[in-house]
Amino acid sequence: MDASELKLKIFREIDTLEKRKLEEVYGYLQNFIRAERSLDEWNELSEAQKQGLLIGIKQIELGQTVLHEDVMEKYRKKYSDG
């Protein structure tokens, strides 16, 4: 099967989907495309940047996070009085 036959087959399958399933397929497609870009971006990072991200992921897994709203509130108070 060549590329144009494959595209046509995919189009025909997608064309018969109900709206909810079509949105789900679109999400899968976007995730697939982003994953390829993300891998390219990851490979372009320095080792220090990669380590920083891996540390951040580990902190999230351990629940060592601070809500965005809490950080914003802290700095609003700090800089609005000052």
PDB file as gemmi writes it, atoms N, CA and C in Angstrom:
CRYST1    1.000    1.000    1.000  90.00  90.00  90.00 P 1                      
ATOM      1  N   MET A   1       0.857  -1.173   0.000  1.00  0.00           N  
ATOM      2  CA  MET A   1       0.000   0.000   0.000  1.00  0.00           C  
ATOM      3  C   MET A   1       0.904   1.238   0.000  1.00  0.00           C  
ATOM      4  N   ASP A   2       0.705   2.125  -0.962  1.00  0.00           N  
ATOM      5  CA  ASP A   2       1.525   3.344  -1.004  1.00  0.00           C  
ATOM      6  C   ASP A   2       0.899   4.433  -0.124  1.00  0.00           C  
ATOM      7  N   ALA A   3       1.586   5.560  -0.027  1.00  0.00           N  
ATOM      8  CA  ALA A   3       1.159   6.629   0.888  1.00  0.00           C  
ATOM      9  C   ALA A   3      -0.222   7.166   0.543  1.00  0.00           C  
ATOM     10  N   SER A   4      -0.516   7.377  -0.745  1.00  0.00           N  
ATOM     11  CA  SER A   4      -1.828   7.940  -1.089  1.00  0.00           C  
ATOM     12  C   SER A   4      -2.952   6.950  -0.801  1.00  0.00           C  
ATOM     13  N   GLU A   5      -2.711   5.656  -0.971  1.00  0.00           N  
ATOM     14  CA  GLU A   5      -3.731   4.658  -0.632  1.00  0.00           C  
ATOM     15  C   GLU A   5      -3.961   4.626   0.880  1.00  0.00           C  
ATOM     16  N   LEU A   6      -2.892   4.727   1.618  1.00  0.00           N  
ATOM     17  CA  LEU A   6      -3.002   4.732   3.067  1.00  0.00           C  
ATOM     18  C   LEU A   6      -3.765   5.964   3.553  1.00  0.00           C  
ATOM     19  N   LYS A   7      -3.455   7.133   2.993  1.00  0.00           N  
ATOM     20  CA  LYS A   7      -4.165   8.366   3.366  1.00  0.00           C  
ATOM     21  C   LYS A   7      -5.657   8.240   3.076  1.00  0.00           C  
ATOM     22  N   LEU A   8      -5.986   7.684   1.922  1.00  0.00           N  
ATOM     23  CA  LEU A   8      -7.392   7.516   1.550  1.00  0.00           C  
ATOM     24  C   LEU A   8      -8.092   6.550   2.508  1.00  0.00           C  
ATOM     25  N   LYS A   9      -7.414   5.458   2.853  1.00  0.00           N  
ATOM     26  CA  LYS A   9      -7.992   4.497   3.787  1.00  0.00           C  
ATOM     27  C   LYS A   9      -8.229   5.148   5.153  1.00  0.00           C  
ATOM     28  N   ILE A  10      -7.256   5.905   5.627  1.00  0.00           N  
ATOM     29  CA  ILE A  10      -7.398   6.608   6.912  1.00  0.00           C  
ATOM     30  C   ILE A  10      -8.542   7.609   6.831  1.00  0.00           C  
ATOM     31  N   PHE A  11      -8.603   8.384   5.748  1.00  0.00           N  
ATOM     32  CA  PHE A  11      -9.675   9.364   5.589  1.00  0.00           C  
ATOM     33  C   PHE A  11     -11.040   8.687   5.639  1.00  0.00           C  
ATOM     34  N   ARG A  12     -11.187   7.580   4.942  1.00  0.00           N  
ATOM     35  CA  ARG A  12     -12.478   6.880   4.917  1.00  0.00           C  
ATOM     36  C   ARG A  12     -12.883   6.396   6.309  1.00  0.00           C  
ATOM     37  N   GLU A  13     -11.918   5.886   7.052  1.00  0.00           N  
ATOM     38  CA  GLU A  13     -12.201   5.443   8.420  1.00  0.00           C  
ATOM     39  C   GLU A  13     -12.639   6.626   9.285  1.00  0.00           C  
ATOM     40  N   ILE A  14     -11.900   7.719   9.197  1.00  0.00           N  
ATOM     41  CA  ILE A  14     -12.193   8.901  10.009  1.00  0.00           C  
ATOM     42  C   ILE A  14     -13.515   9.536   9.601  1.00  0.00           C  
ATOM     43  N   ASP A  15     -13.807   9.524   8.326  1.00  0.00           N  
ATOM     44  CA  ASP A  15     -15.010  10.164   7.802  1.00  0.00           C  
ATOM     45  C   ASP A  15     -16.293   9.548   8.349  1.00  0.00           C  
ATOM     46  N   THR A  16     -16.246   8.316   8.819  1.00  0.00           N  
ATOM     47  CA  THR A  16     -17.452   7.657   9.314  1.00  0.00           C  
ATOM     48  C   THR A  16     -17.652   7.819  10.823  1.00  0.00           C  
ATOM     49  N   LEU A  17     -16.703   8.459  11.498  1.00  0.00           N  
ATOM     50  CA  LEU A  17     -16.768   8.568  12.958  1.00  0.00           C  
ATOM     51  C   LEU A  17     -17.778   9.607  13.417  1.00  0.00           C  
ATOM     52  N   GLU A  18     -18.401   9.329  14.557  1.00  0.00           N  
ATOM     53  CA  GLU A  18     -19.256  10.328  15.187  1.00  0.00           C  
ATOM     54  C   GLU A  18     -18.365  11.408  15.800  1.00  0.00           C  
ATOM     55  N   LYS A  19     -18.947  12.546  16.144  1.00  0.00           N  
ATOM     56  CA  LYS A  19     -18.191  13.712  16.599  1.00  0.00           C  
ATOM     57  C   LYS A  19     -17.274  13.407  17.784  1.00  0.00           C  
ATOM     58  N   ARG A  20     -17.785  12.706  18.785  1.00  0.00           N  
ATOM     59  CA  ARG A  20     -16.985  12.411  19.976  1.00  0.00           C  
ATOM     60  C   ARG A  20     -15.756  11.578  19.617  1.00  0.00           C  
ATOM     61  N   LYS A  21     -15.938  10.563  18.797  1.00  0.00           N  
ATOM     62  CA  LYS A  21     -14.813   9.719  18.380  1.00  0.00           C  
ATOM     63  C   LYS A  21     -13.845  10.502  17.487  1.00  0.00           C  
ATOM     64  N   LEU A  22     -14.388  11.369  16.650  1.00  0.00           N  
ATOM     65  CA  LEU A  22     -13.544  12.185  15.781  1.00  0.00           C  
ATOM     66  C   LEU A  22     -12.649  13.100  16.611  1.00  0.00           C  
ATOM     67  N   GLU A  23     -13.210  13.694  17.653  1.00  0.00           N  
ATOM     68  CA  GLU A  23     -12.416  14.541  18.547  1.00  0.00           C  
ATOM     69  C   GLU A  23     -11.341  13.728  19.256  1.00  0.00           C  
ATOM     70  N   GLU A  24     -11.674  12.499  19.623  1.00  0.00           N  
ATOM     71  CA  GLU A  24     -10.704  11.627  20.281  1.00  0.00           C  
ATOM     72  C   GLU A  24      -9.545  11.284  19.335  1.00  0.00           C  
ATOM     73  N   VAL A  25      -9.865  10.954  18.106  1.00  0.00           N  
ATOM     74  CA  VAL A  25      -8.829  10.660  17.108  1.00  0.00           C  
ATOM     75  C   VAL A  25      -7.963  11.890  16.867  1.00  0.00           C  
ATOM     76  N   TYR A  26      -8.590  13.048  16.809  1.00  0.00           N  
ATOM     77  CA  TYR A  26      -7.833  14.286  16.625  1.00  0.00           C  
ATOM     78  C   TYR A  26      -6.853  14.483  17.787  1.00  0.00           C  
ATOM     79  N   GLY A  27      -7.300  14.199  19.000  1.00  0.00           N  
ATOM     80  CA  GLY A  27      -6.425  14.297  20.166  1.00  0.00           C  
ATOM     81  C   GLY A  27      -5.249  13.341  20.069  1.00  0.00           C  
ATOM     82  N   TYR A  28      -5.519  12.104  19.654  1.00  0.00           N  
ATOM     83  CA  TYR A  28      -4.433  11.139  19.477  1.00  0.00           C  
ATOM     84  C   TYR A  28      -3.421  11.630  18.445  1.00  0.00           C  
ATOM     85  N   LEU A  29      -3.935  12.160  17.347  1.00  0.00           N  
ATOM     86  CA  LEU A  29      -3.064  12.653  16.285  1.00  0.00           C  
ATOM     87  C   LEU A  29      -2.202  13.812  16.775  1.00  0.00           C  
ATOM     88  N   GLN A  30      -2.813  14.736  17.492  1.00  0.00           N  
ATOM     89  CA  GLN A  30      -2.052  15.870  18.029  1.00  0.00           C  
ATOM     90  C   GLN A  30      -0.984  15.389  19.008  1.00  0.00           C  
ATOM     91  N   ASN A  31      -1.332  14.439  19.874  1.00  0.00           N  
ATOM     92  CA  ASN A  31      -0.355  13.899  20.816  1.00  0.00           C  
ATOM     93  C   ASN A  31       0.794  13.214  20.089  1.00  0.00           C  
ATOM     94  N   PHE A  32       0.484  12.492  19.048  1.00  0.00           N  
ATOM     95  CA  PHE A  32       1.516  11.808  18.257  1.00  0.00           C  
ATOM     96  C   PHE A  32       2.467  12.814  17.629  1.00  0.00           C  
ATOM     97  N   ILE A  33       1.917  13.863  17.041  1.00  0.00           N  
ATOM     98  CA  ILE A  33       2.742  14.884  16.394  1.00  0.00           C  
ATOM     99  C   ILE A  33       3.581  15.620  17.432  1.00  0.00           C  
ATOM    100  N   ARG A  34       2.975  15.976  18.547  1.00  0.00           N  
ATOM    101  CA  ARG A  34       3.715  16.682  19.608  1.00  0.00           C  
ATOM    102  C   ARG A  34       4.818  15.810  20.194  1.00  0.00           C  
ATOM    103  N   ALA A  35       4.554  14.524  20.312  1.00  0.00           N  
ATOM    104  CA  ALA A  35       5.561  13.615  20.881  1.00  0.00           C  
ATOM    105  C   ALA A  35       6.811  13.597  20.016  1.00  0.00           C  
ATOM    106  N   GLU A  36       6.637  13.604  18.710  1.00  0.00           N  
ATOM    107  CA  GLU A  36       7.802  13.632  17.824  1.00  0.00           C  
ATOM    108  C   GLU A  36       8.572  14.930  17.994  1.00  0.00           C  
ATOM    109  N   ARG A  37       7.849  16.043  18.084  1.00  0.00           N  
ATOM    110  CA  ARG A  37       8.511  17.336  18.289  1.00  0.00           C  
ATOM    111  C   ARG A  37       9.202  17.376  19.642  1.00  0.00           C  
ATOM    112  N   SER A  38       8.538  16.825  20.650  1.00  0.00           N  
ATOM    113  CA  SER A  38       9.102  16.833  21.996  1.00  0.00           C  
ATOM    114  C   SER A  38      10.408  16.063  22.048  1.00  0.00           C  
ATOM    115  N   LEU A  39      10.472  14.946  21.340  1.00  0.00           N  
ATOM    116  CA  LEU A  39      11.695  14.158  21.318  1.00  0.00           C  
ATOM    117  C   LEU A  39      12.821  14.953  20.665  1.00  0.00           C  
ATOM    118  N   ASP A  40      12.518  15.642  19.574  1.00  0.00           N  
ATOM    119  CA  ASP A  40      13.524  16.484  18.921  1.00  0.00           C  
ATOM    120  C   ASP A  40      13.987  17.585  19.864  1.00  0.00           C  
ATOM    121  N   GLU A  41      13.046  18.211  20.547  1.00  0.00           N  
ATOM    122  CA  GLU A  41      13.392  19.284  21.484  1.00  0.00           C  
ATOM    123  C   GLU A  41      14.232  18.740  22.635  1.00  0.00           C  
ATOM    124  N   TRP A  42      13.868  17.561  23.136  1.00  0.00           N  
ATOM    125  CA  TRP A  42      14.616  16.955  24.235  1.00  0.00           C  
ATOM    126  C   TRP A  42      16.076  16.734  23.824  1.00  0.00           C  
ATOM    127  N   ASN A  43      16.264  16.225  22.631  1.00  0.00           N  
ATOM    128  CA  ASN A  43      17.620  15.937  22.156  1.00  0.00           C  
ATOM    129  C   ASN A  43      18.455  17.198  21.973  1.00  0.00           C  
ATOM    130  N   GLU A  44      17.811  18.338  21.828  1.00  0.00           N  
ATOM    131  CA  GLU A  44      18.526  19.594  21.650  1.00  0.00           C  
ATOM    132  C   GLU A  44      18.884  20.263  22.981  1.00  0.00           C  
ATOM    133  N   LEU A  45      18.374  19.748  24.091  1.00  0.00           N  
ATOM    134  CA  LEU A  45      18.655  20.340  25.396  1.00  0.00           C  
ATOM    135  C   LEU A  45      20.053  19.960  25.875  1.00  0.00           C  
ATOM    136  N   SER A  46      20.629  20.824  26.696  1.00  0.00           N  
ATOM    137  CA  SER A  46      21.906  20.504  27.328  1.00  0.00           C  
ATOM    138  C   SER A  46      21.662  19.466  28.422  1.00  0.00           C  
ATOM    139  N   GLU A  47      22.734  18.835  28.880  1.00  0.00           N  
ATOM    140  CA  GLU A  47      22.593  17.856  29.958  1.00  0.00           C  
ATOM    141  C   GLU A  47      22.058  18.510  31.239  1.00  0.00           C  
ATOM    142  N   ALA A  48      22.485  19.740  31.508  1.00  0.00           N  
ATOM    143  CA  ALA A  48      22.000  20.455  32.693  1.00  0.00           C  
ATOM    144  C   ALA A  48      20.494  20.702  32.594  1.00  0.00           C  
ATOM    145  N   GLN A  49      20.020  21.071  31.417  1.00  0.00           N  
ATOM    146  CA  GLN A  49      18.590  21.303  31.230  1.00  0.00           C  
ATOM    147  C   GLN A  49      17.808  19.996  31.401  1.00  0.00           C  
ATOM    148  N   LYS A  50      18.329  18.908  30.827  1.00  0.00           N  
ATOM    149  CA  LYS A  50      17.660  17.611  30.968  1.00  0.00           C  
ATOM    150  C   LYS A  50      17.590  17.201  32.433  1.00  0.00           C  
ATOM    151  N   GLN A  51      18.695  17.373  33.160  1.00  0.00           N  
ATOM    152  CA  GLN A  51      18.717  16.999  34.573  1.00  0.00           C  
ATOM    153  C   GLN A  51      17.722  17.844  35.375  1.00  0.00           C  
ATOM    154  N   GLY A  52      17.649  19.140  35.068  1.00  0.00           N  
ATOM    155  CA  GLY A  52      16.695  20.007  35.749  1.00  0.00           C  
ATOM    156  C   GLY A  52      15.258  19.555  35.534  1.00  0.00           C  
ATOM    157  N   LEU A  53      14.939  19.173  34.316  1.00  0.00           N  
ATOM    158  CA  LEU A  53      13.581  18.685  34.026  1.00  0.00           C  
ATOM    159  C   LEU A  53      13.305  17.359  34.728  1.00  0.00           C  
ATOM    160  N   LEU A  54      14.279  16.457  34.727  1.00  0.00           N  
ATOM    161  CA  LEU A  54      14.089  15.173  35.390  1.00  0.00           C  
ATOM    162  C   LEU A  54      13.912  15.351  36.898  1.00  0.00           C  
ATOM    163  N   ILE A  55      14.648  16.288  37.482  1.00  0.00           N  
ATOM    164  CA  ILE A  55      14.475  16.594  38.907  1.00  0.00           C  
ATOM    165  C   ILE A  55      13.064  17.130  39.156  1.00  0.00           C  
ATOM    166  N   GLY A  56      12.612  18.024  38.293  1.00  0.00           N  
ATOM    167  CA  GLY A  56      11.260  18.577  38.428  1.00  0.00           C  
ATOM    168  C   GLY A  56      10.189  17.507  38.324  1.00  0.00           C  
ATOM    169  N   ILE A  57      10.344  16.574  37.409  1.00  0.00           N  
ATOM    170  CA  ILE A  57       9.382  15.477  37.260  1.00  0.00           C  
ATOM    171  C   ILE A  57       9.368  14.624  38.523  1.00  0.00           C  
ATOM    172  N   LYS A  58      10.543  14.346  39.056  1.00  0.00           N  
ATOM    173  CA  LYS A  58      10.633  13.545  40.284  1.00  0.00           C  
ATOM    174  C   LYS A  58       9.931  14.265  41.448  1.00  0.00           C  
ATOM    175  N   GLN A  59      10.126  15.590  41.541  1.00  0.00           N  
ATOM    176  CA  GLN A  59       9.468  16.359  42.601  1.00  0.00           C  
ATOM    177  C   GLN A  59       7.953  16.291  42.462  1.00  0.00           C  
ATOM    178  N   ILE A  60       7.465  16.343  41.248  1.00  0.00           N  
ATOM    179  CA  ILE A  60       6.019  16.228  41.020  1.00  0.00           C  
ATOM    180  C   ILE A  60       5.528  14.857  41.469  1.00  0.00           C  
ATOM    181  N   GLU A  61       6.274  13.807  41.094  1.00  0.00           N  
ATOM    182  CA  GLU A  61       5.888  12.448  41.485  1.00  0.00           C  
ATOM    183  C   GLU A  61       5.863  12.283  43.000  1.00  0.00           C  
ATOM    184  N   LEU A  62       6.738  12.996  43.700  1.00  0.00           N  
ATOM    185  CA  LEU A  62       6.802  12.906  45.159  1.00  0.00           C  
ATOM    186  C   LEU A  62       5.832  13.863  45.849  1.00  0.00           C  
ATOM    187  N   GLY A  63       5.082  14.621  45.062  1.00  0.00           N  
ATOM    188  CA  GLY A  63       4.118  15.556  45.627  1.00  0.00           C  
ATOM    189  C   GLY A  63       4.749  16.831  46.155  1.00  0.00           C  
ATOM    190  N   GLN A  64       5.960  17.111  45.758  1.00  0.00           N  
ATOM    191  CA  GLN A  64       6.670  18.303  46.215  1.00  0.00           C  
ATOM    192  C   GLN A  64       6.375  19.463  45.263  1.00  0.00           C  
ATOM    193  N   THR A  65       5.137  19.900  45.274  1.00  0.00           N  
ATOM    194  CA  THR A  65       4.712  20.968  44.370  1.00  0.00           C  
ATOM    195  C   THR A  65       4.087  22.112  45.161  1.00  0.00           C  
ATOM    196  N   VAL A  66       3.994  23.259  44.508  1.00  0.00           N  
ATOM    197  CA  VAL A  66       3.325  24.427  45.073  1.00  0.00           C  
ATOM    198  C   VAL A  66       2.332  24.903  44.016  1.00  0.00           C  
ATOM    199  N   LEU A  67       1.118  25.151  44.437  1.00  0.00           N  
ATOM    200  CA  LEU A  67       0.104  25.616  43.497  1.00  0.00           C  
ATOM    201  C   LEU A  67       0.462  26.983  42.928  1.00  0.00           C  
ATOM    202  N   HIS A  68       0.181  27.171  41.674  1.00  0.00           N  
ATOM    203  CA  HIS A  68       0.425  28.446  40.994  1.00  0.00           C  
ATOM    204  C   HIS A  68      -0.226  29.595  41.758  1.00  0.00           C  
ATOM    205  N   GLU A  69      -1.456  29.378  42.206  1.00  0.00           N  
ATOM    206  CA  GLU A  69      -2.192  30.422  42.918  1.00  0.00           C  
ATOM    207  C   GLU A  69      -1.467  30.829  44.207  1.00  0.00           C  
ATOM    208  N   ASP A  70      -0.877  29.856  44.893  1.00  0.00           N  
ATOM    209  CA  ASP A  70      -0.151  30.154  46.126  1.00  0.00           C  
ATOM    210  C   ASP A  70       1.096  30.987  45.853  1.00  0.00           C  
ATOM    211  N   VAL A  71       1.812  30.654  44.812  1.00  0.00           N  
ATOM    212  CA  VAL A  71       3.012  31.425  44.445  1.00  0.00           C  
ATOM    213  C   VAL A  71       2.620  32.850  44.065  1.00  0.00           C  
ATOM    214  N   MET A  72       1.583  32.980  43.263  1.00  0.00           N  
ATOM    215  CA  MET A  72       1.148  34.316  42.831  1.00  0.00           C  
ATOM    216  C   MET A  72       0.711  35.155  44.031  1.00  0.00           C  
ATOM    217  N   GLU A  73      -0.024  34.561  44.948  1.00  0.00           N  
ATOM    218  CA  GLU A  73      -0.478  35.272  46.141  1.00  0.00           C  
ATOM    219  C   GLU A  73       0.712  35.743  46.978  1.00  0.00           C  
ATOM    220  N   LYS A  74       1.692  34.872  47.156  1.00  0.00           N  
ATOM    221  CA  LYS A  74       2.882  35.218  47.931  1.00  0.00           C  
ATOM    222  C   LYS A  74       3.580  36.444  47.349  1.00  0.00           C  
ATOM    223  N   TYR A  75       3.779  36.452  46.044  1.00  0.00           N  
ATOM    224  CA  TYR A  75       4.507  37.556  45.423  1.00  0.00           C  
ATOM    225  C   TYR A  75       3.649  38.809  45.230  1.00  0.00           C  
ATOM    226  N   ARG A  76       2.348  38.644  45.116  1.00  0.00           N  
ATOM    227  CA  ARG A  76       1.477  39.818  45.100  1.00  0.00           C  
ATOM    228  C   ARG A  76       1.582  40.559  46.424  1.00  0.00           C  
ATOM    229  N   LYS A  77       1.508  39.817  47.526  1.00  0.00           N  
ATOM    230  CA  LYS A  77       1.627  40.434  48.855  1.00  0.00           C  
ATOM    231  C   LYS A  77       3.006  41.062  49.019  1.00  0.00           C  
ATOM    232  N   LYS A  78       4.034  40.361  48.627  1.00  0.00           N  
ATOM    233  CA  LYS A  78       5.402  40.845  48.816  1.00  0.00           C  
ATOM    234  C   LYS A  78       5.648  42.145  48.051  1.00  0.00           C  
ATOM    235  N   TYR A  79       5.191  42.229  46.819  1.00  0.00           N  
ATOM    236  CA  TYR A  79       5.515  43.392  45.989  1.00  0.00           C  
ATOM    237  C   TYR A  79       4.444  44.468  45.967  1.00  0.00           C  
ATOM    238  N   SER A  80       3.270  44.181  46.494  1.00  0.00           N  
ATOM    239  CA  SER A  80       2.245  45.240  46.531  1.00  0.00           C  
ATOM    240  C   SER A  80       2.433  46.129  47.756  1.00  0.00           C  
ATOM    241  N   ASP A  81       3.074  45.640  48.790  1.00  0.00           N  
ATOM    242  CA  ASP A  81       3.299  46.426  50.015  1.00  0.00           C  
ATOM    243  C   ASP A  81       4.605  47.192  49.966  1.00  0.00           C  
ATOM    244  N   GLY A  82       5.409  46.893  48.999  1.00  0.00           N  
ATOM    245  CA  GLY A  82       6.697  47.339  49.062  1.00  0.00           C  
ATOM    246  C   GLY A  82       7.425  48.359  48.502  1.00  0.00           C  
TER     247      GLY A  82                                                      
END                                                                             
